Amino acid sequence: MSESTPALKTANTAGPGMRVRRDGGLGWGLKAMVGLVGLILVAPTAVVIPMSFSGGATFQFPPENWSLRWYESFFTSERWMRSLLTSVQIGLLVAVTTTILGVAAAFGLNRTRFRGRGAIRSLMLAPLIVPSIVVAVAIYGVFLKWHLNGTPIGFVTAHTIMALPFVITVMATSLAGYDRTLDTAAATLGATPLKTFFRITVPLVAPGVMSGFVFAFVMSLDEVVVALFLQTPDIQTLPVQMYNSITLEVDPTIAAASSLMVVVTSFVLLMPQFVRRKRSTS
């Protein structure tokens, strides 16, 4: 009886309808809150996707008739396709660059002890805290002197700066659960540090590396504030093209572009979860 008393006290302190069940599940109150938050997040998508299938000449919700004309307009437009290709190319380069730098930085911060380590960690995570417009103005001013505005290198560098905190955060979480005694055990069995790294460390932190890669790619694909400062008529990312489409002209093609962005980013973000679940069940 005494063993069950703490669990009952914990359940009672959660409040009516908000308590956590003894089996670890959520009460109806927490489930309702989670459902409400999910509804708020999904609601805009439930409006944009039907609008993209409208056959009208302007934005209509709900659509009076259904058509694929705006998807056809998107995939047959040289301007939209050029911006899409630019975003994908920049996103992949940013993902690769950021993953390499972020993994190295996370390992360095996790496995070394030196004065100023906390300050360096905070500096690397600054883009998560500082407003995007402030970062964009600073990058624009520096890149203007370095003649990097409107260049692929400028876009990749700027987006790498913005995405690096995501990779470092994900990798720090992954390394926090890493058992260093595995390295010691491998060394006692005669494994070299290099072999230990590739045979033990890499497989264990691979989900974190994959998640960091995905977050960096999606962040670059969706970023618009910095891209607006770096754009030129010759190089525009898809979010910039979408912004110009809604501010400079009324083009319902943006509904199709937005729907595709939602589907692609959702699939990319869920992909590591599918891979992790498949590895756990195999």
Secondary structure as the mmCIF struct_conf table of DSSP 4:
data_model
#
loop_
_struct_conf.conf_type_id
_struct_conf.id
_struct_conf.beg_label_comp_id
_struct_conf.beg_label_asym_id
_struct_conf.beg_label_seq_id
_struct_conf.end_label_comp_id
_struct_conf.end_label_asym_id
_struct_conf.end_label_seq_id
TURN_TY1_P TURN_TY1_P1 SER A 2 SER A 4
HELX_RH_AL_P HELX_RH_AL_P1 THR A 5 ASN A 12
TURN_TY1_P TURN_TY1_P2 THR A 13 ALA A 14
TURN_TY1_P TURN_TY1_P3 PRO A 16 MET A 18
HELX_LH_PP_P HELX_LH_PP_P1 ARG A 19 ARG A 21
TURN_TY1_P TURN_TY1_P4 ARG A 22 ASP A 23
BEND BEND1 GLY A 24 GLY A 24
HELX_LH_PP_P HELX_LH_PP_P2 GLY A 25 GLY A 27
HELX_RH_AL_P HELX_RH_AL_P2 TRP A 28 SER A 52
TURN_TY1_P TURN_TY1_P5 PHE A 53 PHE A 53
STRN STRN1 SER A 54 SER A 54
BEND BEND2 GLY A 56 THR A 58
BEND BEND3 PHE A 61 PRO A 62
BEND BEND4 GLU A 64 ASN A 65
STRN STRN2 TRP A 66 TRP A 66
BEND BEND5 LEU A 68 LEU A 68
HELX_RH_AL_P HELX_RH_AL_P3 ARG A 69 THR A 76
HELX_RH_AL_P HELX_RH_AL_P4 GLU A 78 ARG A 111
TURN_TY1_P TURN_TY1_P6 ARG A 115 GLY A 116
HELX_RH_AL_P HELX_RH_AL_P5 ARG A 117 MET A 124
TURN_TY1_P TURN_TY1_P7 LEU A 125 LEU A 125
HELX_RH_AL_P HELX_RH_AL_P6 ALA A 126 ILE A 129
BEND BEND6 VAL A 130 VAL A 130
HELX_RH_AL_P HELX_RH_AL_P7 SER A 132 TRP A 146
TURN_TY1_P TURN_TY1_P8 HIS A 147 HIS A 147
TURN_TY1_P TURN_TY1_P9 ASN A 149 GLY A 150
BEND BEND7 THR A 151 THR A 151
HELX_RH_AL_P HELX_RH_AL_P8 PRO A 152 ALA A 176
TURN_TY1_P TURN_TY1_P10 GLY A 177 GLY A 177
TURN_TY1_P TURN_TY1_P11 ARG A 180 ARG A 180
HELX_RH_AL_P HELX_RH_AL_P9 THR A 181 THR A 188
TURN_TY1_P TURN_TY1_P12 LEU A 189 GLY A 190
HELX_RH_AL_P HELX_RH_AL_P10 PRO A 193 THR A 196
HELX_RH_PI_P HELX_RH_PI_P1 PHE A 197 THR A 201
HELX_RH_AL_P HELX_RH_AL_P11 VAL A 202 ASP A 222
HELX_RH_AL_P HELX_RH_AL_P12 VAL A 225 LEU A 230
STRN STRN3 THR A 232 THR A 232
TURN_TY1_P TURN_TY1_P13 PRO A 233 ASP A 234
STRN STRN4 ILE A 235 ILE A 235
HELX_RH_AL_P HELX_RH_AL_P13 LEU A 238 THR A 247
TURN_TY1_P TURN_TY1_P14 LEU A 248 LEU A 248
BEND BEND8 GLU A 249 GLU A 249
TURN_TY1_P TURN_TY1_P15 PRO A 252 PRO A 252
HELX_RH_AL_P HELX_RH_AL_P14 THR A 253 THR A 281
#
